[in-house]
Amino acid sequence: MTKTYSVLVVDDHPLLRRGICQLLQSDGHFTLFGEVGSGLDALSATAEHEPDIVLLDLNMKGMSGLDTLNALRQEGITSRIVILTVSDAKQDVVRLLKAGADGYLLKDTEPDLLLEQLQKIMSGERVVSSQIAEFMLALNNETEEDWIGALTPRELQLLQHLAEGLSNRGLSEVLHISEGTVKVHVKNLLRKANAKSRTEMAVRYLNH
């Protein structure tokens, strides 16, 4: 049986949003979690249950895609968040990926390729459209130096304790937060550090 992934489509253009939803529903790998037209509605839609993927437009009225991405991550949403936009501006690509997007795809992507890229996202890859792949090199070079500076005060505090070798339970007790919240923070830290393990992240932090 094919594993299916639920997708929330966030786009303020109804016609385009409907087309994306129909594309997803035509493929056996995806189910439609929902469709909304604003960042605020995306926060409401994910308040109780999380989709596997949030497909997020960048340029929306009201809350932008970046604002929405930041708000979702602050709420502890661990869904894969993929930006789907017309903007291939380097500053947008780098800014969104640094903020924690798992992918950045352009709206002129071929439908079959889009579906293929979303499957790659769920296998743990970070995907970007081929036209902007070169920006990833710049991002990776900057990430090596900047990832610690990009952390929130809480994440930095948690990283310092993590580097001392504390377990999730230990971090939970020291910071007075639940183990579930610790896990979300650690997951976000690993993504921001582009690290595969807590140990790798701790070593890089101690050596920076």
Secondary structure, 3 states (H helix, E strand, C coil): CCCCEEEEEECCCHHHHHHHHHHHHCCCCEEEEEEECCHHHHHHHCCCCCCCEEEECCCCCCCCHHHHHHHHHHCCCCCEEEEEECCCCHHHHHHHHHCCCCEEEECCCCHHHHHHHHHHHHCCCCEECHHHHHHHHHHHHHHHHHCCCCCCHHHHHHHHHHHCCCCHHHHHHHHCCCHHHHHHHHHHHHHHHCCCCHHHHHHHHHCC
